[in-house]
Amino acid sequence: MRVGVKVTLDQSKIEGIEDVQRQALDMTAEAVLTDIITSGYVPKDKGELERSGHVNVSQLAQGIAFIVFDTPYARRLYWNPQYNFRTDKNPNARGKWMEPYHTEGQKKEWVIETFGKFVDMLLRQRGLIK
């Protein structure tokens, strides 16, 4: 017995799904930035470092989003966790404040779940899934 199968791909739907992935990545990066700031991980004196945080989506087409803290001293504070950071304004202030989001289980899982929720929401909004 021989069975023939013909598969036709709808390129516009595939492009829609790819667009959803990029948009969900952008939304996830914004959510991570907000969580970093509200969790009090960023060292804070006057708040300039915290306010400098933003999402760079210049490589979003390649599936890359950057969370950037852009002050002259951001790199020095980030890479020197041995500093005695004040915790009166941000109780969890520390160097390497991004580490929990890609190494520690709970925050890493939160990022993955958040991305998945955004993908699901956007796919439903666009009618790509029911």
C-alpha positions as CSV (number, residue, x, y, z in Angstrom):
1,M,0.0,0.0,0.0
2,R,1.3,3.4,-0.9
3,V,0.1,6.7,0.6
4,G,0.9,10.1,-0.8
5,V,0.9,13.2,1.4
6,K,1.1,16.8,0.2
7,V,2.1,19.5,2.7
8,T,1.5,23.1,1.9
9,L,3.1,25.6,4.3
10,D,1.5,29.0,4.7
11,Q,4.5,31.3,4.6
12,S,2.5,34.3,6.0
13,K,1.6,32.2,9.1
14,I,5.2,31.2,9.6
15,E,6.3,34.8,9.3
16,G,3.5,35.8,11.8
17,I,4.9,33.2,14.3
18,E,8.4,34.5,13.8
19,D,7.2,38.1,14.4
20,V,5.4,36.9,17.6
21,Q,8.6,35.4,18.8
22,R,10.5,38.6,18.3
23,Q,7.8,40.7,20.0
24,A,7.6,38.3,22.9
25,L,11.4,38.5,23.3
26,D,11.1,42.3,23.5
27,M,8.3,42.1,26.0
28,T,10.2,39.6,28.1
29,A,13.3,41.7,28.2
30,E,11.2,44.7,29.3
31,A,9.7,42.5,32.0
32,V,13.1,41.3,33.2
33,L,14.4,44.9,33.4
34,T,11.3,45.9,35.4
35,D,11.8,42.9,37.7
36,I,15.5,43.6,38.2
37,I,14.7,47.2,39.3
38,T,11.7,46.3,41.5
39,S,13.5,43.5,43.1
40,G,16.2,45.9,44.3
41,Y,19.2,44.1,42.8
42,V,20.8,47.2,41.3
43,P,23.1,49.1,43.6
44,K,21.5,52.5,44.4
45,D,22.8,55.8,45.7
46,K,21.0,58.5,43.8
47,G,19.3,56.1,41.4
48,E,21.2,57.1,38.2
49,L,22.4,53.5,37.6
50,E,18.9,52.1,38.0
51,R,17.4,54.8,35.7
52,S,20.0,54.1,33.0
53,G,18.6,50.6,32.5
54,H,17.0,50.0,29.2
55,V,16.4,47.3,26.6
56,N,18.4,47.4,23.4
57,V,16.5,45.6,20.6
58,S,19.0,46.4,17.8
59,Q,19.5,42.7,17.1
60,L,15.9,41.6,17.7
61,A,15.7,40.2,14.2
62,Q,18.4,37.7,15.2
63,G,16.5,36.8,18.4
64,I,18.7,38.8,20.6
65,A,17.7,41.5,23.1
66,F,20.1,43.2,25.5
67,I,19.4,44.7,28.9
68,V,21.8,47.6,29.4
69,F,22.8,49.7,32.4
70,D,24.6,52.6,30.9
71,T,26.6,54.8,33.3
72,P,30.3,55.3,33.4
73,Y,30.6,53.2,36.5
74,A,28.1,50.4,35.7
75,R,30.7,47.9,34.5
76,R,32.9,48.5,37.6
77,L,30.0,47.9,40.0
78,Y,28.7,44.9,38.1
79,W,32.0,43.0,37.9
80,N,33.0,43.7,41.5
81,P,30.5,41.8,43.7
82,Q,33.0,42.0,46.6
83,Y,32.1,45.7,47.1
84,N,30.1,46.5,50.2
85,F,27.0,47.7,48.5
86,R,24.6,49.8,50.6
87,T,21.2,48.1,51.1
88,D,19.2,50.8,52.7
89,K,17.6,51.8,49.3
90,N,17.8,48.5,47.5
91,P,17.8,45.6,49.9
92,N,19.2,43.1,47.4
93,A,21.8,45.4,45.9
94,R,24.9,43.5,44.7
95,G,27.3,43.2,41.8
96,K,26.4,40.9,39.0
97,W,22.8,41.8,39.4
98,M,21.8,40.0,36.2
99,E,23.1,36.6,37.4
100,P,19.8,35.3,38.9
101,Y,18.1,35.6,35.6
102,H,20.4,33.2,33.8
103,T,21.9,31.0,36.5
104,E,19.6,30.7,39.5
105,G,16.6,28.4,39.1
106,Q,13.7,30.5,40.2
107,K,14.5,33.6,38.2
108,K,15.7,31.7,35.2
109,E,12.4,29.7,35.1
110,W,10.4,32.9,35.6
111,V,12.1,34.3,32.4
112,I,11.2,31.2,30.4
113,E,7.6,31.1,31.7
114,T,7.2,34.8,31.0
115,F,8.4,34.4,27.4
116,G,6.0,31.5,26.9
117,K,3.1,33.4,28.3
118,F,3.8,36.3,26.0
119,V,4.1,34.0,23.0
120,D,0.8,32.3,23.8
121,M,-1.0,35.6,24.3
122,L,0.3,37.1,21.1
123,L,-0.5,34.0,19.1
124,R,-4.0,34.0,20.4
125,Q,-4.4,37.8,19.7
126,R,-3.3,37.3,16.1
127,G,-5.6,34.2,15.6
128,L,-2.6,32.0,14.9
129,I,-3.8,29.5,17.6
130,K,-7.1,29.1,19.3
